[in-house]
């Protein structure tokens, strides 16, 4: 027991001696610690100020099916076609399509976005590229990192969003404009596909009607023909085919830069490394004296 007590007191004395030595070192090298910490903090502030200004726009949407006023043509067609039940699935599919290479590349070409996306490589004065025009693959890679879309998992109404995040845009208004335009474009894309598929089905059904004399089969085909006609009517009812925009993107403001957290972190690193360097220098001096 006495041996354990003496070991404890020896360890405690060593700890006190180490802490005292640390404070002595800090006092001796305080000027170096202050200067080093200030320099690291200034570097941290410069790094924070040099970070790009990020603008973000969001479009809030919900499934268009079942959103229009009850009793309207769209609702009637919804009920005939039984579309309300799978509105969420169709929305997820549309959001996935919106982020594909094919869709975004086509959107970039259609809206001539390359001069905006690669503004530093574009000569606005004579409408030409400084070196070479960026490829579609390069444009897609950059644009796909700016665009994201997803549904809100906790929303019972299948709310979803499209986000556009842009670093140092040449034209700030383009951020919200593109976000809103993407919502309109995915609606138009899905509407065109719906009409095209319905027309193909109609052509097939009409061909089958011409080739059959069985009345029961003709009745079934006529009902199928009516359903395909209803699909086309529904697609042409309004602009909101898949999604209903409930909160469009507005003029964006830059996201706040994390200057203070970066400054605090830089200050902490400055103090830590300056003390480590001071202790190392002191140990080196002691070893030289011995």
KOLVEX-96813 format. One record per residue (C-alpha): residue number from 1; residue in one letter; x, y, z. Coordinates in steps of 0.05 Angstrom, whole numbers, plus 5000, padded with zeros to 4 digits. Example, Ala and Ser with C-alpha at 12.3 -4.5 7.8 and 13.67 -1.06 7.14 Angstrom:
BEGIN
{seq 1, type A, px 5246, py 4910, pz 5156} $
{seq 2, type S, px 5273, py 4979, pz 5143} $
END
This chain:
BEGIN
{seq 1, type X, px 5000, py 5000, pz 5000} $
{seq 2, type X, px 5057, py 5048, pz 5019} $
{seq 3, type X, px 5093, py 5030, pz 4954} $
{seq 4, type X, px 5030, py 5047, pz 4913} $
{seq 5, type X, px 5022, py 5114, pz 4950} $
{seq 6, type X, px 5094, py 5133, pz 4938} $
{seq 7, type X, px 5087, py 5116, pz 4863} $
{seq 8, type X, px 5025, py 5159, pz 4859} $
{seq 9, type X, px 5060, py 5219, pz 4891} $
{seq 10, type X, px 5120, py 5210, pz 4846} $
{seq 11, type X, px 5074, py 5210, pz 4784} $
{seq 12, type X, px 5036, py 5270, pz 4810} $
{seq 13, type X, px 5101, py 5309, pz 4822} $
{seq 14, type X, px 5124, py 5292, pz 4751} $
{seq 15, type X, px 5058, py 5317, pz 4723} $
{seq 16, type X, px 5063, py 5382, pz 4762} $
{seq 17, type X, px 5134, py 5390, pz 4738} $
{seq 18, type X, px 5113, py 5377, pz 4666} $
{seq 19, type X, px 5056, py 5427, pz 4669} $
{seq 20, type X, px 5101, py 5478, pz 4703} $
{seq 21, type X, px 5153, py 5467, pz 4649} $
{seq 22, type X, px 5100, py 5477, pz 4595} $
{seq 23, type X, px 5079, py 5544, pz 4624} $
{seq 24, type X, px 5152, py 5565, pz 4631} $
{seq 25, type X, px 5163, py 5548, pz 4557} $
{seq 26, type X, px 5101, py 5586, pz 4536} $
{seq 27, type X, px 5124, py 5646, pz 4576} $
{seq 28, type X, px 5194, py 5643, pz 4546} $
{seq 29, type X, px 5169, py 5635, pz 4475} $
{seq 30, type X, px 5106, py 5678, pz 4481} $
{seq 31, type X, px 5128, py 5728, pz 4428} $
{seq 32, type X, px 5141, py 5672, pz 4378} $
{seq 33, type X, px 5074, py 5639, pz 4395} $
{seq 34, type X, px 5036, py 5704, pz 4386} $
{seq 35, type X, px 5069, py 5721, pz 4319} $
{seq 36, type X, px 5061, py 5650, pz 4292} $
{seq 37, type X, px 4988, py 5647, pz 4313} $
{seq 38, type X, px 4973, py 5715, pz 4282} $
{seq 39, type X, px 5006, py 5694, pz 4216} $
{seq 40, type X, px 4967, py 5628, pz 4213} $
{seq 41, type X, px 4903, py 5666, pz 4229} $
{seq 42, type X, px 4917, py 5716, pz 4173} $
{seq 43, type X, px 4928, py 5658, pz 4125} $
{seq 44, type X, px 4862, py 5627, pz 4148} $
{seq 45, type X, px 4825, py 5694, pz 4137} $
{seq 46, type X, px 4856, py 5700, pz 4067} $
{seq 47, type X, px 4835, py 5629, pz 4051} $
{seq 48, type X, px 4764, py 5643, pz 4075} $
{seq 49, type X, px 4759, py 5707, pz 4034} $
{seq 50, type X, px 4788, py 5671, pz 3973} $
{seq 51, type X, px 4733, py 5618, pz 3974} $
{seq 52, type X, px 4683, py 5625, pz 3917} $
{seq 53, type X, px 4617, py 5658, pz 3929} $
{seq 54, type X, px 4563, py 5605, pz 3924} $
{seq 55, type X, px 4492, py 5620, pz 3903} $
{seq 56, type X, px 4436, py 5569, pz 3912} $
{seq 57, type X, px 4365, py 5568, pz 3884} $
{seq 58, type X, px 4310, py 5518, pz 3901} $
{seq 59, type X, px 4244, py 5501, pz 3868} $
{seq 60, type X, px 4193, py 5466, pz 3912} $
{seq 61, type X, px 4144, py 5419, pz 3877} $
{seq 62, type X, px 4091, py 5367, pz 3890} $
{seq 63, type X, px 4059, py 5316, pz 3844} $
{seq 64, type X, px 4013, py 5350, pz 3794} $
{seq 65, type X, px 3963, py 5293, pz 3792} $
{seq 66, type X, px 3906, py 5306, pz 3839} $
{seq 67, type X, px 3929, py 5378, pz 3852} $
{seq 68, type X, px 3881, py 5413, pz 3805} $
{seq 69, type X, px 3812, py 5433, pz 3828} $
{seq 70, type X, px 3763, py 5376, pz 3837} $
{seq 71, type X, px 3713, py 5369, pz 3780} $
{seq 72, type X, px 3762, py 5394, pz 3726} $
{seq 73, type X, px 3779, py 5355, pz 3664} $
{seq 74, type X, px 3847, py 5335, pz 3690} $
{seq 75, type X, px 3818, py 5305, pz 3753} $
{seq 76, type X, px 3766, py 5267, pz 3713} $
{seq 77, type X, px 3819, py 5238, pz 3668} $
{seq 78, type X, px 3862, py 5222, pz 3729} $
{seq 79, type X, px 3806, py 5180, pz 3757} $
{seq 80, type X, px 3793, py 5146, pz 3690} $
{seq 81, type X, px 3866, py 5128, pz 3682} $
{seq 82, type X, px 3879, py 5112, pz 3755} $
{seq 83, type X, px 3940, py 5158, pz 3759} $
{seq 84, type X, px 3935, py 5185, pz 3830} $
{seq 85, type X, px 3960, py 5120, pz 3861} $
{seq 86, type X, px 4028, py 5122, pz 3827} $
{seq 87, type X, px 4041, py 5197, pz 3825} $
{seq 88, type X, px 4099, py 5190, pz 3874} $
{seq 89, type X, px 4132, py 5136, pz 3832} $
{seq 90, type X, px 4125, py 5178, pz 3769} $
{seq 91, type X, px 4155, py 5237, pz 3805} $
{seq 92, type X, px 4216, py 5196, pz 3828} $
{seq 93, type X, px 4226, py 5172, pz 3757} $
{seq 94, type X, px 4223, py 5243, pz 3730} $
{seq 95, type X, px 4273, py 5268, pz 3781} $
{seq 96, type X, px 4320, py 5211, pz 3761} $
{seq 97, type X, px 4313, py 5229, pz 3687} $
{seq 98, type X, px 4326, py 5303, pz 3703} $
{seq 99, type X, px 4396, py 5285, pz 3728} $
{seq 100, type X, px 4416, py 5239, pz 3670} $
{seq 101, type X, px 4471, py 5255, pz 3620} $
{seq 102, type X, px 4422, py 5253, pz 3561} $
{seq 103, type X, px 4372, py 5302, pz 3592} $
{seq 104, type X, px 4423, py 5353, pz 3618} $
{seq 105, type X, px 4466, py 5351, pz 3555} $
{seq 106, type X, px 4404, py 5365, pz 3513} $
{seq 107, type X, px 4384, py 5421, pz 3560} $
{seq 108, type X, px 4454, py 5453, pz 3555} $
{seq 109, type X, px 4452, py 5451, pz 3479} $
{seq 110, type X, px 4381, py 5477, pz 3474} $
{seq 111, type X, px 4394, py 5536, pz 3519} $
{seq 112, type X, px 4466, py 5549, pz 3496} $
{seq 113, type X, px 4493, py 5547, pz 3567} $
{seq 114, type X, px 4567, py 5534, pz 3551} $
{seq 115, type X, px 4585, py 5608, pz 3546} $
{seq 116, type X, px 4554, py 5618, pz 3615} $
{seq 117, type X, px 4583, py 5555, pz 3646} $
{seq 118, type X, px 4653, py 5569, pz 3618} $
{seq 119, type X, px 4651, py 5645, pz 3621} $
{seq 120, type X, px 4727, py 5650, pz 3632} $
{seq 121, type X, px 4739, py 5615, pz 3565} $
{seq 122, type X, px 4688, py 5656, pz 3526} $
{seq 123, type X, px 4701, py 5722, pz 3491} $
{seq 124, type X, px 4637, py 5760, pz 3496} $
{seq 125, type X, px 4661, py 5816, pz 3449} $
{seq 126, type X, px 4665, py 5773, pz 3387} $
{seq 127, type X, px 4624, py 5713, pz 3411} $
{seq 128, type X, px 4680, py 5662, pz 3405} $
{seq 129, type X, px 4721, py 5615, pz 3448} $
{seq 130, type X, px 4790, py 5636, pz 3471} $
{seq 131, type X, px 4822, py 5568, pz 3457} $
{seq 132, type X, px 4772, py 5514, pz 3442} $
{seq 133, type X, px 4699, py 5500, pz 3456} $
{seq 134, type X, px 4689, py 5455, pz 3517} $
{seq 135, type X, px 4661, py 5387, pz 3499} $
{seq 136, type X, px 4591, py 5363, pz 3517} $
{seq 137, type X, px 4623, py 5316, pz 3567} $
{seq 138, type X, px 4659, py 5374, pz 3602} $
{seq 139, type X, px 4595, py 5415, pz 3603} $
{seq 140, type X, px 4554, py 5357, pz 3631} $
{seq 141, type X, px 4606, py 5343, pz 3685} $
{seq 142, type X, px 4605, py 5416, pz 3709} $
{seq 143, type X, px 4530, py 5425, pz 3703} $
{seq 144, type X, px 4513, py 5359, pz 3736} $
{seq 145, type X, px 4552, py 5381, pz 3798} $
{seq 146, type X, px 4510, py 5444, pz 3800} $
{seq 147, type X, px 4441, py 5411, pz 3793} $
{seq 148, type X, px 4409, py 5364, pz 3843} $
{seq 149, type X, px 4339, py 5339, pz 3853} $
{seq 150, type X, px 4306, py 5295, pz 3905} $
{seq 151, type X, px 4241, py 5282, pz 3942} $
{seq 152, type X, px 4233, py 5299, pz 4015} $
{seq 153, type X, px 4230, py 5232, pz 4051} $
{seq 154, type X, px 4190, py 5258, pz 4110} $
{seq 155, type X, px 4137, py 5292, pz 4067} $
{seq 156, type X, px 4070, py 5256, pz 4063} $
{seq 157, type X, px 4051, py 5299, pz 4003} $
{seq 158, type X, px 4110, py 5274, pz 3961} $
{seq 159, type X, px 4143, py 5343, pz 3962} $
{seq 160, type X, px 4206, py 5346, pz 3921} $
{seq 161, type X, px 4258, py 5399, pz 3903} $
{seq 162, type X, px 4305, py 5419, pz 3848} $
{seq 163, type X, px 4368, py 5456, pz 3870} $
{seq 164, type X, px 4418, py 5495, pz 3829} $
{seq 165, type X, px 4483, py 5512, pz 3865} $
{seq 166, type X, px 4531, py 5558, pz 3827} $
{seq 167, type X, px 4600, py 5583, pz 3846} $
{seq 168, type X, px 4615, py 5655, pz 3825} $
{seq 169, type X, px 4562, py 5660, pz 3770} $
{seq 170, type X, px 4571, py 5714, pz 3717} $
{seq 171, type X, px 4497, py 5729, pz 3719} $
{seq 172, type X, px 4465, py 5718, pz 3787} $
{seq 173, type X, px 4394, py 5719, pz 3759} $
{seq 174, type X, px 4410, py 5657, pz 3717} $
{seq 175, type X, px 4414, py 5613, pz 3780} $
{seq 176, type X, px 4340, py 5619, pz 3797} $
{seq 177, type X, px 4321, py 5623, pz 3724} $
{seq 178, type X, px 4353, py 5556, pz 3707} $
{seq 179, type X, px 4322, py 5524, pz 3769} $
{seq 180, type X, px 4253, py 5545, pz 3748} $
{seq 181, type X, px 4266, py 5527, pz 3675} $
{seq 182, type X, px 4289, py 5456, pz 3695} $
{seq 183, type X, px 4223, py 5445, pz 3730} $
{seq 184, type X, px 4186, py 5467, pz 3667} $
{seq 185, type X, px 4231, py 5426, pz 3622} $
{seq 186, type X, px 4221, py 5360, pz 3659} $
{seq 187, type X, px 4146, py 5371, pz 3656} $
{seq 188, type X, px 4150, py 5384, pz 3580} $
{seq 189, type X, px 4196, py 5324, pz 3571} $
{seq 190, type X, px 4149, py 5276, pz 3606} $
{seq 191, type X, px 4088, py 5305, pz 3570} $
{seq 192, type X, px 4121, py 5294, pz 3502} $
{seq 193, type X, px 4139, py 5222, pz 3521} $
{seq 194, type X, px 4068, py 5209, pz 3545} $
{seq 195, type X, px 4037, py 5235, pz 3480} $
{seq 196, type X, px 4088, py 5198, pz 3437} $
{seq 197, type X, px 4076, py 5132, pz 3473} $
{seq 198, type X, px 4000, py 5141, pz 3469} $
{seq 199, type X, px 4003, py 5155, pz 3394} $
{seq 200, type X, px 4044, py 5092, pz 3383} $
{seq 201, type X, px 3993, py 5052, pz 3423} $
{seq 202, type X, px 3936, py 5083, pz 3383} $
{seq 203, type X, px 3969, py 5065, pz 3317} $
{seq 204, type X, px 3979, py 4993, pz 3341} $
{seq 205, type X, px 3907, py 4987, pz 3367} $
{seq 206, type X, px 3877, py 5015, pz 3303} $
{seq 207, type X, px 3918, py 4965, pz 3263} $
{seq 208, type X, px 3892, py 4908, pz 3307} $
{seq 209, type X, px 3820, py 4933, pz 3298} $
{seq 210, type X, px 3828, py 4929, pz 3223} $
{seq 211, type X, px 3854, py 4858, pz 3227} $
{seq 212, type X, px 3800, py 4828, pz 3272} $
{seq 213, type X, px 3727, py 4811, pz 3262} $
{seq 214, type X, px 3714, py 4786, pz 3332} $
{seq 215, type X, px 3664, py 4833, pz 3366} $
{seq 216, type X, px 3687, py 4818, pz 3437} $
{seq 217, type X, px 3759, py 4833, pz 3417} $
{seq 218, type X, px 3738, py 4896, pz 3381} $
{seq 219, type X, px 3702, py 4920, pz 3444} $
{seq 220, type X, px 3765, py 4910, pz 3485} $
{seq 221, type X, px 3808, py 4946, pz 3433} $
{seq 222, type X, px 3759, py 5004, pz 3429} $
{seq 223, type X, px 3762, py 5012, pz 3505} $
{seq 224, type X, px 3838, py 5011, pz 3501} $
{seq 225, type X, px 3835, py 5063, pz 3445} $
{seq 226, type X, px 3793, py 5108, pz 3489} $
{seq 227, type X, px 3843, py 5102, pz 3545} $
{seq 228, type X, px 3901, py 5122, pz 3500} $
{seq 229, type X, px 3860, py 5181, pz 3474} $
{seq 230, type X, px 3849, py 5201, pz 3546} $
{seq 231, type X, px 3924, py 5199, pz 3559} $
{seq 232, type X, px 3935, py 5249, pz 3503} $
{seq 233, type X, px 3878, py 5294, pz 3529} $
{seq 234, type X, px 3907, py 5293, pz 3599} $
{seq 235, type X, px 3977, py 5310, pz 3574} $
{seq 236, type X, px 3949, py 5371, pz 3537} $
{seq 237, type X, px 3906, py 5397, pz 3594} $
{seq 238, type X, px 3960, py 5441, pz 3627} $
{seq 239, type X, px 4034, py 5455, pz 3635} $
{seq 240, type X, px 4040, py 5419, pz 3702} $
{seq 241, type X, px 4042, py 5347, pz 3677} $
{seq 242, type X, px 4086, py 5312, pz 3729} $
{seq 243, type X, px 4101, py 5367, pz 3779} $
{seq 244, type X, px 4062, py 5427, pz 3805} $
{seq 245, type X, px 4110, py 5482, pz 3827} $
{seq 246, type X, px 4086, py 5507, pz 3894} $
{seq 247, type X, px 4146, py 5552, pz 3909} $
{seq 248, type X, px 4187, py 5576, pz 3850} $
{seq 249, type X, px 4260, py 5597, pz 3857} $
{seq 250, type X, px 4269, py 5672, pz 3868} $
{seq 251, type X, px 4328, py 5719, pz 3863} $
{seq 252, type X, px 4383, py 5685, pz 3902} $
{seq 253, type X, px 4431, py 5711, pz 3954} $
{seq 254, type X, px 4500, py 5684, pz 3966} $
{seq 255, type X, px 4508, py 5630, pz 4019} $
{seq 256, type X, px 4546, py 5657, pz 4080} $
{seq 257, type X, px 4620, py 5642, pz 4080} $
{seq 258, type X, px 4645, py 5607, pz 4143} $
{seq 259, type X, px 4698, py 5660, pz 4158} $
{seq 260, type X, px 4692, py 5658, pz 4234} $
{seq 261, type X, px 4697, py 5581, pz 4241} $
{seq 262, type X, px 4756, py 5581, pz 4194} $
{seq 263, type X, px 4789, py 5638, pz 4233} $
{seq 264, type X, px 4779, py 5602, pz 4299} $
{seq 265, type X, px 4806, py 5537, pz 4270} $
{seq 266, type X, px 4866, py 5574, pz 4242} $
{seq 267, type X, px 4878, py 5606, pz 4310} $
{seq 268, type X, px 4875, py 5539, pz 4344} $
{seq 269, type X, px 4925, py 5509, pz 4294} $
{seq 270, type X, px 4971, py 5569, pz 4304} $
{seq 271, type X, px 4972, py 5561, pz 4379} $
{seq 272, type X, px 4980, py 5486, pz 4377} $
{seq 273, type X, px 5038, py 5484, pz 4327} $
{seq 274, type X, px 5073, py 5544, pz 4357} $
{seq 275, type X, px 5074, py 5509, pz 4425} $
{seq 276, type X, px 5098, py 5444, pz 4394} $
{seq 277, type X, px 5154, py 5481, pz 4357} $
{seq 278, type X, px 5172, py 5518, pz 4421} $
{seq 279, type X, px 5177, py 5454, pz 4461} $
{seq 280, type X, px 5217, py 5422, pz 4406} $
{seq 281, type X, px 5266, py 5481, pz 4404} $
{seq 282, type X, px 5273, py 5480, pz 4479} $
{seq 283, type X, px 5288, py 5405, pz 4480} $
{seq 284, type X, px 5340, py 5416, pz 4425} $
{seq 285, type X, px 5374, py 5471, pz 4466} $
{seq 286, type X, px 5376, py 5426, pz 4528} $
{seq 287, type X, px 5406, py 5368, pz 4488} $
{seq 288, type X, px 5459, py 5415, pz 4460} $
{seq 289, type X, px 5477, py 5439, pz 4531} $
{seq 290, type X, px 5485, py 5368, pz 4555} $
END
